[in-house]
């Protein structure tokens, strides 16, 4: 569909970015990885996982923006 061969092709789709060269995804801000499917949290999540750009999902017993604050039970 590109008779002049000017559009790069990525065999794996670029989820949150664009195919910038053959097999190379350039990620949108907040995303990383070979297909731009890995969210970036900065600072990193301490006791949890980065579930979307800048958003930590804390493990049980932890709270706060980076999941570094313990939840204390009375």
C-alpha positions as YAML, in Angstrom:
chain: A
units: angstrom
residues:
- id: 1
  name: UNK
  ca: [0.00, 0.00, 0.00]
- id: 2
  name: UNK
  ca: [3.10, 2.25, -0.03]
- id: 3
  name: UNK
  ca: [4.39, 2.20, -3.63]
- id: 4
  name: UNK
  ca: [7.38, 4.44, -2.82]
- id: 5
  name: UNK
  ca: [8.41, 2.44, 0.28]
- id: 6
  name: UNK
  ca: [8.54, 5.51, 2.53]
- id: 7
  name: UNK
  ca: [6.41, 4.17, 5.39]
- id: 8
  name: UNK
  ca: [8.36, 2.04, 7.90]
- id: 9
  name: UNK
  ca: [6.86, -1.29, 8.95]
- id: 10
  name: UNK
  ca: [6.90, -2.70, 12.47]
- id: 11
  name: UNK
  ca: [6.08, -6.41, 12.73]
- id: 12
  name: UNK
  ca: [4.84, -5.92, 16.30]
- id: 13
  name: UNK
  ca: [2.38, -3.03, 16.62]
- id: 14
  name: UNK
  ca: [3.51, 0.07, 18.50]
- id: 15
  name: UNK
  ca: [0.88, 0.20, 21.27]
- id: 16
  name: UNK
  ca: [1.55, 3.72, 22.61]
- id: 17
  name: UNK
  ca: [3.79, 5.22, 19.98]
- id: 18
  name: UNK
  ca: [4.63, 5.21, 16.30]
- id: 19
  name: UNK
  ca: [6.69, 3.06, 13.97]
- id: 20
  name: UNK
  ca: [9.63, 5.38, 13.17]
- id: 21
  name: UNK
  ca: [11.94, 2.97, 11.34]
- id: 22
  name: UNK
  ca: [11.66, -0.66, 10.23]
- id: 23
  name: UNK
  ca: [11.04, -2.60, 13.45]
- id: 24
  name: UNK
  ca: [11.57, 0.48, 15.67]
- id: 25
  name: UNK
  ca: [8.82, 2.02, 17.81]
- id: 26
  name: UNK
  ca: [9.19, 5.58, 19.11]
- id: 27
  name: UNK
  ca: [7.16, 5.74, 22.32]
- id: 28
  name: UNK
  ca: [4.78, 8.47, 23.39]
- id: 29
  name: UNK
  ca: [5.61, 10.27, 26.64]
- id: 30
  name: UNK
  ca: [5.07, 8.01, 29.65]
- id: 31
  name: UNK
  ca: [5.64, 4.74, 27.79]
- id: 32
  name: UNK
  ca: [8.66, 2.50, 27.15]
- id: 33
  name: UNK
  ca: [9.60, -0.93, 25.83]
- id: 34
  name: UNK
  ca: [10.03, -2.41, 22.37]
- id: 35
  name: UNK
  ca: [6.31, -1.96, 21.55]
- id: 36
  name: UNK
  ca: [5.70, 1.00, 23.90]
- id: 37
  name: UNK
  ca: [3.43, -1.09, 26.12]
- id: 38
  name: UNK
  ca: [5.30, -0.55, 29.43]
- id: 39
  name: UNK
  ca: [4.16, 2.45, 31.49]
- id: 40
  name: UNK
  ca: [6.80, 4.68, 33.09]
- id: 41
  name: UNK
  ca: [6.54, 5.91, 36.70]
- id: 42
  name: UNK
  ca: [9.01, 8.53, 37.87]
- id: 43
  name: UNK
  ca: [9.84, 8.30, 40.66]
- id: 44
  name: UNK
  ca: [9.53, 4.52, 40.57]
- id: 45
  name: UNK
  ca: [6.93, 2.56, 42.53]
- id: 46
  name: UNK
  ca: [8.54, 1.24, 45.73]
- id: 47
  name: UNK
  ca: [6.02, -1.39, 46.95]
- id: 48
  name: UNK
  ca: [3.76, -1.85, 43.96]
- id: 49
  name: UNK
  ca: [3.64, -1.76, 40.17]
- id: 50
  name: UNK
  ca: [3.47, 1.03, 37.63]
- id: 51
  name: UNK
  ca: [-0.02, 0.44, 36.18]
- id: 52
  name: UNK
  ca: [-0.20, 3.47, 33.87]
- id: 53
  name: UNK
  ca: [2.08, 6.45, 33.23]
- id: 54
  name: UNK
  ca: [2.77, 8.11, 36.59]
- id: 55
  name: UNK
  ca: [0.28, 5.85, 38.43]
- id: 56
  name: UNK
  ca: [1.40, 3.23, 40.97]
- id: 57
  name: UNK
  ca: [-0.87, 0.40, 42.11]
- id: 58
  name: UNK
  ca: [0.28, -0.43, 45.63]
- id: 59
  name: UNK
  ca: [0.79, -3.88, 47.11]
- id: 60
  name: UNK
  ca: [-1.27, -4.73, 50.19]
- id: 61
  name: UNK
  ca: [-0.27, -2.74, 53.24]
- id: 62
  name: UNK
  ca: [1.22, 0.18, 51.29]
- id: 63
  name: UNK
  ca: [-0.12, 3.56, 50.15]
- id: 64
  name: UNK
  ca: [1.05, 6.90, 48.77]
- id: 65
  name: UNK
  ca: [2.05, 8.12, 45.32]
- id: 66
  name: UNK
  ca: [5.01, 5.70, 45.14]
- id: 67
  name: UNK
  ca: [3.62, 3.08, 47.56]
- id: 68
  name: UNK
  ca: [6.32, 3.93, 50.11]
- id: 69
  name: UNK
  ca: [4.01, 4.69, 53.06]
- id: 70
  name: UNK
  ca: [2.96, 1.74, 55.23]
- id: 71
  name: UNK
  ca: [-0.70, 1.44, 56.11]
- id: 72
  name: UNK
  ca: [-0.86, 1.22, 59.90]
- id: 73
  name: UNK
  ca: [-3.78, -0.64, 61.46]
- id: 74
  name: UNK
  ca: [-5.04, 0.60, 64.85]
...
